[in-house]
Amino acid sequence: MRATEIDDFTINKTHCDWIIKQAQELKALLSYKSESMIHNNRIRALTDIQTMEDSLSELKLYIEQLK
């Protein structure tokens, strides 16, 4: 199967899987209860959060346009 043949449902399920994985990684980061650990991973965490927001927006638009 080519990437261009992947249906929207599969793409959006993958968005959800990725969001869950990133959220688990962020939760693990925060579980260290260490400001220095968060500071050292700050850029990555903020970038992941922004990407999750973008993915959630895409999922929202997809669900809203379903009839």
C-alpha positions in Angstrom: 0.0 0.0 0.0 1.3 3.5 -0.9 1.1 6.3 1.5 -1.2 8.1 -0.9 -3.7 5.2 -0.6 -4.1 5.4 3.2 -7.6 6.3 4.2 -8.5 9.2 6.5 -9.7 6.9 9.2 -6.3 5.2 9.4 -4.4 8.5 9.4 -6.6 9.9 12.2 -6.2 6.7 14.3 -2.4 7.1 13.9 -2.8 10.7 15.1 -4.5 9.4 18.2 -1.9 6.7 18.8 0.9 9.3 18.5 -0.8 11.7 20.8 -1.2 9.0 23.5 2.4 8.0 23.2 3.6 11.6 23.5 1.3 12.2 26.5 2.8 9.1 28.2 6.3 10.4 27.6 5.3 13.8 29.0 3.8 12.1 32.0 7.0 10.2 32.6 9.0 13.4 32.3 6.9 15.0 35.0 7.0 11.9 37.2 10.7 12.7 37.9 9.5 15.6 40.0 12.7 17.3 39.0 12.7 20.9 37.7 16.2 20.3 36.1 14.9 17.3 34.2 12.0 19.3 32.9 14.3 22.2 32.1 16.7 20.0 30.2 13.8 18.6 28.1 11.8 21.8 27.9 12.1 22.5 24.2 11.2 18.9 23.3 8.3 18.9 25.6 6.9 22.2 24.3 7.4 21.1 20.7 5.5 17.8 21.5 2.7 19.7 23.1 2.4 22.1 20.1 2.3 19.1 17.8 -0.3 17.4 19.9 -2.4 20.6 19.8 -2.1 20.6 16.0 -3.0 16.9 15.7 -6.0 17.4 18.0 -7.1 20.3 15.8 -6.9 18.2 12.7 -8.8 15.4 14.4 -11.5 17.9 15.5 -11.9 19.2 12.0 -12.1 15.6 10.6 -14.8 14.7 13.1 -16.7 17.9 12.6 -16.9 17.4 8.8 -18.3 13.9 9.1 -21.9 13.7 8.1 
